[in-house]
Amino acid sequence: MAIPDHLIEEVRSRGDLVEIVSEVTPLKRSGRTFRGPCPLHGGEGPNFSVDPNLNVFKCFTCGESGDIFSFPMKHLGMGFLEAVRWVAARVGVDIPEEDRLAPHVDPHAELYEANAFAAEWFRGRLLDPEEGRIAREYLAGRGITPEAGERFGIGWAPEAWAGLATAAASHGIKREVLTGLGLLREPTSGGREPYDAFRGRIIFPIESLSGRVLAFGGRVIVPVEAHIPKYLNSPESPIYHKGETLYGLRWSRGAIRKEETALLVEGYMDYVSLAAHGIDHAVAPLGTALTQQQAELLARYARRVILLYDSDTAGLKATFRAGDELLRAGLEVLVATLPDGEDPDSLVRAGGADALRRYLRDAVDVLERKVQILERKGFFTSIAGKRRAVDSLLPTVRAAADGVLRGLYIERIAERTGIPRETIREEVESGERAAGAAAPSERERRARRAPPPGREPMQMPRLGPERNLILLLLRDEQWLERAAERLSPADFQDPILGEIFTELLHLHAEGGRETGTDWLQTLEPAAAKRAEELLSDPEGAHITHPDRFFEENVREIEARGPRTRLREIDRELQRAEGEAQQALLNEKAELLRSMRRAGFVMRVGSTRRLEAREGGSGNGGGSR
């Protein structure tokens, strides 16, 4: 049975072809791509190219090319489904075994189809010689080329009262679907039909990492009354949660990985303008303050973020609020200070990419930027001012997840104010204790995050059992002996996770790991990188029932062999006859009995069945 498309796209969006190819051939950065010897034909020159933005490869000698699934197919001789499973195991997406797969019916297909139709309709209006003329002239005046417009799917919503509604109705799209997505609005006065919500606006489709249109942003291009917002964004819906999405990440993630740095800008126009001028490692939040989910999403691709918000009072407030969220996600946070009255868009339009890069080079740490502002306002010239300055700086210190960075922040505040380091440290810790006492329980936080009545929760794929188990073993060494009694490194389909498991067993046998991460140096680079990512993954700190979490994931790994053999027997039975057929039936019956004794048949890969048998109600908090 085929793997559902939504899982294939999830694997594709999470996979990193540069990382995969680097394990079999050395790659070096060469402009926008990575180059090295071709592992497919055994070449020696740097003729094999990997594009991190598109996740595709090409050998200019043997002519082979393809995507993240084609590479293991051609290098390891896999079939397509096998290649998808191989990549999935490496990126932590659990692909159910065939006996767990069922035809996937997307409950939100109608919403995605409506958004896709709207995006195409908006795009068509922009390209229409007459309807889109004013919008095309506006975009050209802002330095947005037709190529950039095509790349980002930019469209135009004409002033007509219900142009989209009429076109959608002719294609069988229900009015209530468009209203639920925020594409139509009911008039405040009676007697008129619903109208197009984005009338008279440039349209920016908001896409998922896999390319599906989730929502829209619209910008007016002519003077409007004061009560009409310049920007209009789609409301939240079952497929769109603005606090969990970043505009532009789909297109920029490869460049962000390559640069190891992301630029955070305020809106769609800044993002598109930078991309049109060759600066392609930016993202933008979606009309709200940066959330912790967005910060953690960005941390999957970058080590450093440079904030490029306006320098007015509102912009600085947003800058420091975003900076604290990014620090909590473990990122290095810098602030670029632009000239008064300038923003990233105006800078690149006037002077090109180089005009902005000089300010990026001069970006300073977020705490240092706070110190500069407080210094300019004279806070450090009086005792009362120093007290207020410290109160302003401490939230950023508390937000720093990196212990070394936190220590440097405390040192800097002590240096600038003359207050002893220990006094500042005590202030930091007392504030954390007070915040912890007032913090809601995990149950309360989950309740607050629960979707309102009528909205289904966002569906996320379960993460792979091998990855889950290593996540637990890295956090708590007590589980190693129990794991060693039931599994060996050969049970791991992902060779990198198998290497980490082997090293953990060796270190445990030698007396245990020392604190810190020095032990990672004993691993191969790819394994060390994966272990470091898992150590920093916040999920590991929230495994609320580790005993059940351990058991569930070990059972999932143990069950693979018997399930595989059952499928082989079923295939062989289709061809076998006579005694051979009876022998296979006997083997199948004995295998099913042994699986039943081990508890596998009750599950057959299903967490829900195992939980029903054990009286549980969840996977222990380990899956996201």
Backbone torsions as a table, in degrees:
resi	resn	phi	psi	omega
1	MET	NA	139.8	-176.5
2	ALA	-68.3	153.9	174.2
3	ILE	-79.1	134.8	-178.7
4	PRO	-57.7	145.4	-177.8
5	ASP	-58.7	-36.3	-176.3
6	HIS	-66.5	-30.6	177.0
7	LEU	-75.3	-39.4	177.7
8	ILE	-59.9	-43.6	-179.7
9	GLU	-67.4	-35.0	177.3
10	GLU	-63.9	-42.7	177.8
11	VAL	-64.2	-44.8	-179.1
12	ARG	-60.5	-41.2	-176.8
13	SER	-71.9	-29.3	-178.5
14	ARG	-86.2	-24.5	-173.4
15	GLY	-70.9	150.7	179.3
16	ASP	-124.7	104.2	-175.4
17	LEU	-66.5	-33.4	177.7
18	VAL	-60.0	-43.9	-179.5
19	GLU	-65.1	-42.0	-178.3
20	ILE	-66.1	-47.2	-177.8
21	VAL	-68.5	-33.2	-177.9
22	SER	-62.7	-18.9	179.5
23	GLU	-76.7	-17.1	-178.0
24	VAL	-118.2	-13.0	177.0
25	THR	-153.9	141.0	-178.8
26	PRO	-71.4	132.5	178.8
27	LEU	-118.3	141.5	175.2
28	LYS	-126.9	145.4	179.8
29	ARG	-65.6	136.5	177.7
30	SER	-141.0	90.9	-175.8
31	GLY	67.6	-123.7	-177.3
32	ARG	-88.1	-5.7	-178.0
33	THR	-123.3	177.5	174.2
34	PHE	-116.5	138.5	-176.6
35	ARG	-123.6	151.6	176.1
36	GLY	-174.4	179.9	176.9
37	PRO	-65.4	145.8	-178.3
38	CYS	-75.0	120.7	177.7
39	PRO	-79.1	-8.8	-176.5
40	LEU	-85.2	-38.7	178.7
41	HIS	-114.2	3.2	175.4
42	GLY	77.8	28.2	179.6
43	GLY	-71.2	168.0	-178.9
44	GLU	-112.9	-27.1	-178.7
45	GLY	-81.9	166.6	-178.5
46	PRO	-80.0	59.3	-175.2
47	ASN	-98.8	-2.6	-178.4
48	PHE	-100.9	120.9	-173.3
49	SER	-115.6	135.4	174.7
50	VAL	-121.2	125.4	178.5
51	ASP	-96.7	109.6	-177.4
52	PRO	-69.6	-22.7	179.5
53	ASN	-71.5	-40.9	-176.7
54	LEU	-99.3	-10.4	-177.4
55	ASN	58.0	46.8	178.1
56	VAL	-130.8	159.3	179.4
57	PHE	-127.8	160.5	177.9
58	LYS	-156.1	129.9	172.3
59	CYS	-103.0	124.5	-176.4
60	PHE	-85.8	2.0	175.8
61	THR	-103.2	-55.1	-178.2
62	CYS	-89.5	-13.5	175.8
63	GLY	85.6	-2.6	179.7
64	GLU	-68.3	144.6	178.4
65	SER	-154.4	166.9	178.1
66	GLY	161.4	-166.7	-176.6
67	ASP	-112.7	-162.3	-173.5
68	ILE	-67.7	-23.0	176.2
69	PHE	-89.2	-32.2	179.5
70	SER	-63.9	-33.7	-175.3
71	PHE	-62.2	-54.0	177.3
72	PRO	-65.0	-27.8	176.5
73	MET	-63.4	-43.0	-177.1
74	LYS	-83.9	-32.8	-177.3
75	HIS	-82.9	-36.4	-174.3
76	LEU	-113.1	0.1	177.1
77	GLY	73.0	28.0	-178.4
78	MET	-84.2	157.7	166.3
79	GLY	-80.5	171.8	-175.5
80	PHE	-61.8	-50.0	-177.4
81	LEU	-63.3	-38.0	177.7
82	GLU	-63.6	-39.7	179.0
83	ALA	-65.6	-39.9	177.7
84	VAL	-61.2	-44.5	179.4
85	ARG	-65.0	-37.2	-178.9
86	TRP	-65.0	-46.2	178.4
87	VAL	-67.7	-39.3	-179.0
88	ALA	-59.2	-41.6	-179.6
89	ALA	-62.9	-30.1	-177.3
90	ARG	-79.7	-26.0	-175.9
91	VAL	-107.2	4.8	172.9
92	GLY	83.5	27.3	174.3
93	VAL	-108.0	125.9	-178.8
94	ASP	-85.1	116.5	173.6
95	ILE	-95.4	115.9	-178.9
96	PRO	-58.4	149.0	173.8
97	GLU	-66.0	165.5	-174.5
98	GLU	-58.4	-34.0	-177.9
99	ASP	-75.5	-6.2	176.8
100	ARG	-103.4	-14.0	-176.4
101	LEU	-78.1	140.7	173.2
102	ALA	-134.9	155.4	177.9
103	PRO	-52.9	129.2	-175.0
104	HIS	-91.8	120.3	175.3
105	VAL	-108.0	113.7	-178.2
106	ASP	-75.0	115.6	-178.0
107	PRO	-67.5	-14.9	-177.3
108	HIS	-108.9	16.4	-176.8
109	ALA	-56.9	-38.4	-178.6
110	GLU	-62.9	-36.9	180.0
111	LEU	-70.2	-44.3	178.7
112	TYR	-62.6	-40.6	-179.5
113	GLU	-64.4	-39.7	179.1
114	ALA	-65.3	-43.5	178.1
115	ASN	-64.0	-41.2	179.3
116	ALA	-62.3	-42.1	178.1
117	PHE	-62.8	-44.6	-178.9
118	ALA	-61.8	-42.3	-179.7
119	ALA	-61.5	-42.3	179.6
120	GLU	-67.3	-39.2	-179.9
121	TRP	-66.2	-45.5	177.6
122	PHE	-59.4	-42.0	-179.9
123	ARG	-63.3	-40.9	178.8
124	GLY	-63.9	-36.0	179.5
125	ARG	-68.2	-35.9	177.9
126	LEU	-64.7	-38.2	-176.4
127	LEU	-83.7	-11.1	179.2
128	ASP	-63.5	130.2	-175.1
129	PRO	-53.6	-37.6	-177.4
130	GLU	-97.6	-53.2	-175.3
131	GLU	-59.0	-37.3	-172.9
132	GLY	-96.8	5.3	-173.7
133	ARG	-60.1	-48.9	-176.8
134	ILE	-63.1	-36.6	-179.7
135	ALA	-71.4	-40.6	179.2
136	ARG	-64.4	-39.4	178.4
137	GLU	-64.5	-39.3	178.2
138	TYR	-63.0	-47.6	-178.7
139	LEU	-62.7	-41.5	178.9
140	ALA	-61.8	-39.5	178.6
141	GLY	-66.2	-24.1	177.7
142	ARG	-93.0	7.5	177.7
143	GLY	79.3	15.4	179.8
144	ILE	-91.6	110.6	-176.8
145	THR	-75.8	159.1	174.3
146	PRO	-56.4	-34.3	179.0
147	GLU	-63.9	-42.2	177.5
148	ALA	-66.0	-39.3	178.1
149	GLY	-61.2	-41.6	178.4
150	GLU	-67.7	-41.8	-177.9
151	ARG	-60.0	-40.9	-175.6
152	PHE	-100.0	6.2	175.8
153	GLY	66.5	27.3	-176.7
154	ILE	-62.6	138.7	-178.2
155	GLY	-132.8	-169.5	-177.5
156	TRP	-143.2	132.4	175.1
157	ALA	-105.6	108.1	-177.9
158	PRO	-63.6	170.0	-177.3
159	GLU	-74.2	-10.4	-177.4
160	ALA	-53.1	144.8	-173.5
161	TRP	-60.3	-44.9	-173.8
162	ALA	-144.1	44.8	-179.2
163	GLY	-63.0	-46.5	178.9
164	LEU	-65.8	-43.1	-178.8
165	ALA	-58.9	-43.2	-179.6
166	THR	-65.6	-45.4	-179.4
167	ALA	-64.4	-40.4	-179.3
168	ALA	-66.5	-39.7	-179.9
169	ALA	-61.5	-37.0	179.7
170	SER	-68.2	-16.5	176.9
171	HIS	-103.3	12.7	175.0
172	GLY	78.8	16.4	179.2
173	ILE	-86.8	127.0	-173.8
174	LYS	-70.3	144.0	179.2
175	ARG	-61.8	-40.0	-177.5
176	GLU	-65.8	-27.9	176.2
177	VAL	-67.7	-45.5	178.6
178	LEU	-63.8	-38.2	178.7
179	THR	-66.7	-42.6	179.3
180	GLY	-63.2	-30.2	178.9
181	LEU	-85.2	-4.0	-179.9
182	GLY	81.7	11.1	178.8
183	LEU	-82.8	-25.1	174.6
184	LEU	-119.7	151.8	175.9
185	ARG	-131.9	147.0	175.1
186	GLU	-82.2	135.2	178.6
187	PRO	-66.7	147.6	-179.4
188	THR	-70.9	-28.7	176.6
189	SER	-102.7	144.5	-176.0
190	GLY	-72.2	171.2	172.9
191	GLY	92.0	-2.8	179.2
192	ARG	-124.9	157.8	178.9
193	GLU	-75.5	159.9	173.7
194	PRO	-56.5	149.5	-176.4
195	TYR	-119.3	159.9	179.0
196	ASP	-65.4	123.6	-174.4
197	ALA	-67.0	-32.0	-172.0
198	PHE	-99.8	20.1	-176.0
199	ARG	-51.5	135.0	174.4
200	GLY	72.8	29.4	-177.6
201	ARG	-131.4	146.4	166.1
202	ILE	-68.8	136.5	-173.8
203	ILE	-110.0	131.8	176.1
204	PHE	-117.9	106.1	176.7
205	PRO	-65.4	139.5	176.7
206	ILE	-104.9	118.6	-171.9
207	GLU	-114.1	152.6	173.0
208	SER	-75.7	172.6	178.8
209	LEU	-62.1	-26.2	179.8
210	SER	-90.3	-0.7	173.7
211	GLY	99.3	3.9	178.2
212	ARG	-82.5	139.8	-178.9
213	VAL	-77.0	120.3	-178.4
214	LEU	-96.4	-35.0	-171.9
215	ALA	-168.3	-172.7	-178.7
216	PHE	-140.8	152.1	167.4
217	GLY	-120.5	143.5	-179.1
218	GLY	-132.5	142.1	-180.0
219	ARG	-124.4	130.2	175.9
220	VAL	-70.9	151.7	-177.8
221	ILE	-125.2	2.8	176.2
222	VAL	-127.0	156.6	178.0
223	PRO	-56.4	136.9	-178.8
224	VAL	-132.1	169.3	178.5
225	GLU	-65.1	155.5	-172.7
226	ALA	-59.7	-31.1	-175.9
227	HIS	-80.6	-6.9	-179.9
228	ILE	-92.4	122.9	-177.0
229	PRO	-69.8	145.0	176.8
230	LYS	-63.0	-44.4	179.7
231	TYR	-110.1	139.9	175.6
232	LEU	-126.6	132.8	-178.7
233	ASN	-120.5	149.4	175.4
234	SER	-59.3	145.6	173.8
235	PRO	-73.2	168.0	175.1
236	GLU	-65.8	151.1	-178.3
237	SER	-149.6	175.8	178.0
238	PRO	-57.9	-21.0	-179.5
239	ILE	-109.7	-2.7	-175.9
240	TYR	-134.3	119.7	176.8
241	HIS	-127.9	101.5	-167.9
242	LYS	-61.1	-28.5	179.7
243	GLY	-75.0	-2.9	-178.5
244	GLU	-117.3	7.4	-174.1
245	THR	-129.6	146.4	175.4
246	LEU	-122.5	128.1	179.5
247	TYR	-67.8	130.1	176.2
248	GLY	92.6	-9.1	-176.0
249	LEU	-64.2	-32.7	179.0
250	ARG	-57.4	-42.1	-177.2
251	TRP	-86.1	-28.0	-169.8
252	SER	-97.8	-10.6	-169.8
253	ARG	-61.6	-35.8	178.4
254	GLY	-65.0	-44.6	178.6
255	ALA	-65.6	-36.9	177.8
256	ILE	-64.0	-44.0	176.7
257	ARG	-58.4	-44.9	-177.4
258	LYS	-64.2	-44.5	-179.0
259	GLU	-79.3	-18.6	-173.1
260	GLU	60.1	17.5	-177.0
261	THR	-141.0	139.4	173.9
262	ALA	-117.9	141.5	172.3
263	LEU	-98.0	127.9	179.3
264	LEU	-105.1	112.9	-179.4
265	VAL	-110.1	170.5	-169.7
266	GLU	-81.6	-32.3	-172.3
267	GLY	-153.2	-178.1	-175.9
268	TYR	-59.3	-45.7	-174.0
269	MET	-65.7	-40.7	175.6
270	ASP	-58.9	-45.8	-178.4
271	TYR	-61.0	-52.3	-176.3
272	VAL	-63.6	-39.1	180.0
273	SER	-63.1	-44.2	178.1
274	LEU	-62.6	-44.3	-179.6
275	ALA	-62.7	-39.0	179.7
276	ALA	-65.5	-22.3	179.4
277	HIS	-104.2	18.3	171.8
278	GLY	89.2	6.7	176.4
279	ILE	-103.2	100.1	-167.0
280	ASP	-115.4	25.4	177.2
281	HIS	-119.6	40.6	179.6
282	ALA	-109.0	161.9	170.5
283	VAL	-145.0	167.4	178.6
284	ALA	-141.3	140.4	170.5
285	PRO	-69.3	176.8	-168.6
286	LEU	-116.7	64.9	174.4
287	GLY	78.6	6.7	178.0
288	THR	-133.1	169.6	173.4
289	ALA	-63.0	147.7	-180.0
290	LEU	-59.5	133.2	-178.9
291	THR	-100.3	166.5	177.6
292	GLN	-64.7	-35.7	177.8
293	GLN	-63.3	-40.6	178.5
294	GLN	-66.5	-39.6	178.8
295	ALA	-63.1	-43.5	-179.6
296	GLU	-68.0	-34.8	175.0
297	LEU	-62.2	-44.4	-179.5
298	LEU	-65.7	-32.5	-179.2
299	ALA	-67.3	-15.4	175.8
300	ARG	-71.3	-19.4	-173.2
301	TYR	-117.7	-21.7	-172.5
302	ALA	-130.4	156.3	170.7
303	ARG	-100.8	-23.3	-171.9
304	ARG	-136.9	143.9	176.4
305	VAL	-128.5	133.3	173.5
306	ILE	-108.0	121.7	-178.9
307	LEU	-85.0	130.0	-176.7
308	LEU	-124.3	51.4	178.8
309	TYR	-88.6	168.2	176.1
310	ASP	-61.8	155.7	-178.0
311	SER	-96.7	10.2	175.3
312	ASP	-78.2	-179.7	-175.2
313	THR	-59.4	-46.7	-179.9
314	ALA	-64.5	-39.9	179.7
315	GLY	-65.0	-40.5	178.8
316	LEU	-66.8	-39.1	177.3
317	LYS	-60.7	-44.6	178.0
318	ALA	-65.7	-36.6	179.5
319	THR	-59.6	-50.7	-174.9
320	PHE	-74.0	-31.1	175.0
321	ARG	-65.8	-44.0	177.6
322	ALA	-65.7	-39.8	179.9
323	GLY	-58.3	-41.9	179.7
324	ASP	-65.1	-40.5	178.5
325	GLU	-63.9	-39.8	-179.6
326	LEU	-69.1	-37.1	176.2
327	LEU	-62.9	-39.2	178.2
328	ARG	-62.3	-29.2	179.0
329	ALA	-83.5	3.5	175.9
330	GLY	85.8	15.3	-178.1
331	LEU	-93.1	153.0	168.5
332	GLU	-80.6	132.8	-173.2
333	VAL	-122.9	122.7	176.8
334	LEU	-118.3	157.3	178.4
335	VAL	-123.7	125.8	174.2
336	ALA	-95.7	126.9	-178.7
337	THR	-98.0	114.2	-179.1
338	LEU	-92.8	157.5	178.3
339	PRO	-60.0	151.4	178.0
340	ASP	-54.7	135.2	177.7
341	GLY	82.0	-1.3	-179.4
342	GLU	-107.4	152.4	170.5
343	ASP	-135.5	172.7	-177.3
344	PRO	-55.6	-38.8	-179.4
345	ASP	-62.6	-48.9	-177.1
346	SER	-66.8	-34.4	-180.0
347	LEU	-65.0	-48.7	-176.6
348	VAL	-72.4	-29.3	177.1
349	ARG	-67.9	-34.8	-177.8
350	ALA	-82.9	-38.0	-173.0
351	GLY	-131.6	9.1	179.3
352	GLY	75.9	-174.3	-176.0
353	ALA	-61.3	-35.8	-177.9
354	ASP	-62.9	-30.2	179.7
355	ALA	-64.1	-32.0	178.3
356	LEU	-84.8	-35.9	-174.5
357	ARG	-60.5	-30.8	179.7
358	ARG	-64.2	-34.8	177.4
359	TYR	-76.0	-30.9	175.5
360	LEU	-65.8	-39.4	178.9
361	ARG	-64.5	-30.0	-177.8
362	ASP	-92.4	6.0	-178.4
363	ALA	-60.9	143.8	-178.2
364	VAL	-119.9	161.5	178.4
365	ASP	-57.2	148.1	-174.8
366	VAL	-61.0	-38.5	177.9
367	LEU	-68.0	-39.5	178.7
368	GLU	-62.5	-36.1	178.0
369	ARG	-65.0	-39.6	175.6
370	LYS	-61.2	-43.6	179.6
371	VAL	-60.3	-43.1	179.7
372	GLN	-58.9	-44.1	-178.2
373	ILE	-67.1	-43.8	179.5
374	LEU	-63.9	-37.2	179.2
375	GLU	-65.9	-43.4	-179.8
376	ARG	-63.4	-30.9	-179.9
377	LYS	-88.4	2.4	173.8
378	GLY	79.6	21.6	-177.6
379	PHE	-68.4	-24.7	-174.0
380	PHE	-91.5	12.1	-177.3
381	THR	-99.4	-2.9	179.7
382	SER	-143.6	161.2	179.2
383	ILE	-64.0	-46.6	179.7
384	ALA	-61.7	-39.4	178.7
385	GLY	-64.6	-40.8	178.6
386	LYS	-63.4	-39.5	178.3
387	ARG	-60.4	-46.1	178.8
388	ARG	-66.0	-35.9	178.6
389	ALA	-63.9	-45.2	179.4
390	VAL	-61.2	-43.4	178.4
391	ASP	-59.3	-33.6	179.2
392	SER	-74.4	-32.4	-175.3
393	LEU	-85.7	-29.1	-173.3
394	LEU	-60.6	-37.7	178.2
395	PRO	-57.6	-35.5	178.5
396	THR	-69.8	-36.9	176.0
397	VAL	-62.6	-46.0	-178.5
398	ARG	-65.8	-28.6	-178.8
399	ALA	-73.1	-22.9	-174.7
400	ALA	-66.6	114.4	178.1
401	ALA	-77.2	-24.6	-179.2
402	ASP	-80.7	118.8	-177.1
403	GLY	-62.2	-39.0	179.1
404	VAL	-64.9	-44.6	179.4
405	LEU	-62.2	-40.3	178.0
406	ARG	-59.3	-43.3	177.9
407	GLY	-62.1	-39.6	177.8
408	LEU	-65.4	-37.8	177.7
409	TYR	-63.3	-44.8	179.6
410	ILE	-61.5	-41.8	178.3
411	GLU	-60.3	-42.2	-177.8
412	ARG	-66.9	-41.9	179.4
413	ILE	-64.9	-41.4	178.9
414	ALA	-62.6	-41.9	179.9
415	GLU	-62.6	-41.1	-174.2
416	ARG	-80.7	-30.8	-175.8
417	THR	-101.4	-19.6	-175.2
418	GLY	81.3	5.6	178.2
419	ILE	-81.7	136.3	-179.3
420	PRO	-57.4	144.4	-178.5
421	ARG	-57.6	-41.7	-177.2
422	GLU	-65.0	-34.2	177.5
423	THR	-64.1	-43.7	178.8
424	ILE	-65.2	-42.6	179.4
425	ARG	-60.1	-42.2	178.2
426	GLU	-62.5	-38.4	177.1
427	GLU	-63.0	-42.8	178.6
428	VAL	-60.0	-49.3	-174.6
429	GLU	-70.4	-37.6	179.1
430	SER	-65.6	-37.8	176.9
431	GLY	-64.5	-38.0	178.2
432	GLU	-67.0	-39.4	179.2
433	ARG	-64.8	-41.4	179.1
434	ALA	-65.0	-41.7	179.4
435	ALA	-66.0	-38.4	179.0
436	GLY	-64.3	-38.5	-180.0
437	ALA	-67.2	-32.2	-177.6
438	ALA	-91.0	-7.3	-175.1
439	ALA	-70.1	145.3	177.7
440	PRO	-69.1	157.9	176.9
441	SER	-70.1	166.0	178.3
442	GLU	-61.8	-37.3	178.6
443	ARG	-63.1	-42.0	178.8
444	GLU	-64.5	-40.2	179.4
445	ARG	-64.8	-40.2	178.7
446	ARG	-64.2	-39.7	179.7
447	ALA	-63.9	-38.3	-179.9
448	ARG	-68.4	-30.9	-179.4
449	ARG	-83.7	-11.2	-176.9
450	ALA	-62.5	144.0	-179.5
451	PRO	-68.8	149.0	177.8
452	PRO	-65.7	161.4	179.3
453	PRO	-53.6	135.9	179.2
454	GLY	95.1	-15.0	178.3
455	ARG	-108.0	129.7	177.7
456	GLU	-80.4	144.4	178.2
457	PRO	-65.7	150.8	178.1
458	MET	-63.0	131.0	-179.0
459	GLN	-88.5	126.6	177.4
460	MET	-120.2	141.0	178.7
461	PRO	-67.2	146.9	173.6
462	ARG	-65.5	148.3	179.6
463	LEU	-87.8	156.1	-172.5
464	GLY	-64.3	143.4	-178.1
465	PRO	-64.5	-33.7	178.1
466	GLU	-64.2	-45.7	179.0
467	ARG	-63.4	-42.2	179.3
468	ASN	-61.1	-43.3	-178.4
469	LEU	-64.4	-45.3	179.3
470	ILE	-63.7	-36.7	176.9
471	LEU	-56.9	-42.7	179.2
472	LEU	-70.0	-44.1	-177.1
473	LEU	-65.1	-33.3	177.8
474	LEU	-68.3	-31.7	-177.6
475	ARG	-85.2	-31.1	-173.0
476	ASP	-142.9	106.9	-173.5
477	GLU	-69.7	-16.0	-175.8
478	GLN	-63.3	-21.2	-177.5
479	TRP	-84.2	-7.2	-174.5
480	LEU	-63.6	-45.6	-177.5
481	GLU	-63.2	-41.1	178.1
482	ARG	-64.8	-38.0	178.1
483	ALA	-66.1	-41.1	-178.5
484	ALA	-65.1	-28.5	178.9
485	GLU	-69.1	-23.6	-172.4
486	ARG	-117.2	-19.4	-176.5
487	LEU	-132.0	157.0	170.9
488	SER	-126.2	165.7	177.7
489	PRO	-56.5	-27.6	-179.7
490	ALA	-67.5	-17.2	179.2
491	ASP	-77.3	-8.6	-177.9
492	PHE	-90.6	124.9	176.7
493	GLN	-75.3	-29.9	177.9
494	ASP	-87.4	111.7	-176.2
495	PRO	-62.5	-30.1	-179.9
496	ILE	-69.0	-44.4	177.0
497	LEU	-66.0	-34.1	175.1
498	GLY	-62.9	-38.3	178.0
499	GLU	-66.1	-41.5	178.2
500	ILE	-63.0	-41.9	178.9
501	PHE	-60.9	-44.3	179.0
502	THR	-59.6	-45.7	-178.0
503	GLU	-66.8	-37.3	177.2
504	LEU	-63.1	-39.5	178.0
505	LEU	-64.9	-43.0	179.4
506	HIS	-62.0	-46.1	-179.0
507	LEU	-64.6	-38.2	178.7
508	HIS	-64.6	-40.7	179.1
509	ALA	-65.3	-27.0	-179.1
510	GLU	-90.6	7.6	176.4
511	GLY	115.3	0.5	176.5
512	GLY	102.6	163.6	179.9
513	ARG	-78.7	147.8	170.8
514	GLU	-79.5	160.7	175.9
515	THR	-65.9	156.5	-177.7
516	GLY	92.9	-169.3	-175.4
517	THR	-120.8	16.6	-179.6
518	ASP	-60.6	-30.0	-178.0
519	TRP	-63.7	-20.8	179.4
520	LEU	-61.9	-22.3	-179.0
521	GLN	-65.9	-18.6	178.7
522	THR	-77.0	-13.0	-178.4
523	LEU	-90.7	159.1	170.2
524	GLU	-64.8	153.9	-174.6
525	PRO	-52.7	-43.9	-178.3
526	ALA	-64.5	-40.6	179.4
527	ALA	-69.6	-38.9	178.7
528	ALA	-62.2	-41.2	179.9
529	LYS	-63.8	-43.7	-179.9
530	ARG	-64.4	-43.0	180.0
531	ALA	-62.9	-39.4	179.6
532	GLU	-64.8	-39.9	178.4
533	GLU	-63.2	-41.6	-179.4
534	LEU	-69.5	-36.5	178.1
535	LEU	-63.3	-33.6	-178.0
536	SER	-91.8	-2.1	-179.2
537	ASP	-72.0	119.6	-177.3
538	PRO	-62.6	-18.6	179.8
539	GLU	-59.0	-34.4	-177.1
540	GLY	-62.4	-24.9	-179.1
541	ALA	-84.1	-4.0	-174.7
542	HIS	-123.0	31.9	173.8
543	ILE	-85.6	100.4	-168.4
544	THR	-82.9	-21.6	178.2
545	HIS	-130.4	75.6	-172.5
546	PRO	-62.5	-29.8	-179.6
547	ASP	-64.5	-46.8	179.0
548	ARG	-70.9	-36.8	178.0
549	PHE	-59.6	-44.6	178.2
550	PHE	-61.4	-50.4	-175.2
551	GLU	-62.8	-43.2	-177.8
552	GLU	-61.5	-44.8	-176.1
553	ASN	-75.7	-34.5	175.6
554	VAL	-65.5	-43.3	178.0
555	ARG	-59.9	-39.8	179.9
556	GLU	-61.2	-40.3	178.7
557	ILE	-70.8	-43.4	-179.2
558	GLU	-62.3	-33.1	-174.1
559	ALA	-76.1	-11.5	-175.4
560	ARG	-62.3	-46.2	-177.1
561	GLY	-59.5	-53.6	178.0
562	PRO	-59.8	-39.8	180.0
563	ARG	-65.0	-40.2	178.4
564	THR	-61.3	-44.2	-179.7
565	ARG	-64.8	-37.8	177.5
566	LEU	-60.3	-42.3	178.8
567	ARG	-65.7	-38.3	177.6
568	GLU	-63.4	-42.2	179.1
569	ILE	-61.4	-44.0	179.8
570	ASP	-60.5	-38.5	178.0
571	ARG	-68.5	-41.1	-179.6
572	GLU	-67.6	-33.2	179.9
573	LEU	-64.1	-25.8	179.7
574	GLN	-66.5	-22.9	-178.1
575	ARG	-109.5	-19.3	-172.3
576	ALA	-78.9	154.2	177.7
577	GLU	-139.7	160.4	171.4
578	GLY	58.2	-131.5	-176.1
579	GLU	-63.6	-37.3	179.7
580	ALA	-62.5	-39.8	178.8
581	GLN	-64.5	-42.8	-179.3
582	GLN	-65.0	-38.8	179.1
583	ALA	-62.3	-40.5	178.4
584	LEU	-66.2	-39.4	178.3
585	LEU	-64.1	-40.7	177.9
586	ASN	-63.5	-42.5	179.8
587	GLU	-63.8	-40.7	179.9
588	LYS	-64.2	-42.5	-179.8
589	ALA	-62.8	-43.3	179.5
590	GLU	-66.5	-38.8	179.1
591	LEU	-64.3	-41.7	178.1
592	LEU	-64.2	-38.4	177.7
593	ARG	-63.6	-43.1	-179.3
594	SER	-67.9	-36.9	177.2
595	MET	-66.4	-36.6	178.6
596	ARG	-65.3	-42.1	178.6
597	ARG	-62.1	-36.5	-179.4
598	ALA	-80.6	-8.6	179.6
599	GLY	92.1	2.2	-175.0
600	PHE	-74.6	-37.5	-175.6
601	VAL	-64.3	-34.8	177.8
602	MET	-61.5	-28.1	-176.7
603	ARG	-96.2	-50.3	-171.2
604	VAL	41.4	46.7	177.1
605	GLY	85.1	0.1	-175.4
606	SER	-103.0	116.5	176.7
607	THR	-58.9	-39.8	-175.9
608	ARG	-61.5	-39.6	-178.8
609	ARG	-69.1	-39.3	178.1
610	LEU	-62.1	-43.1	-178.2
611	GLU	-66.0	-36.4	178.1
612	ALA	-62.9	-38.6	-179.2
613	ARG	-70.3	-36.6	-175.5
614	GLU	-92.8	-5.7	-178.9
615	GLY	82.1	14.4	-177.9
616	GLY	-87.6	176.0	-179.4
617	SER	-139.3	13.5	-179.7
618	GLY	-173.8	-179.9	-178.3
619	ASN	-99.7	19.3	176.8
620	GLY	85.4	11.3	176.2
621	GLY	83.0	8.9	-174.3
622	GLY	-89.2	-18.8	179.6
623	SER	-98.3	147.5	-178.7
624	ARG	-100.3	NA	NA
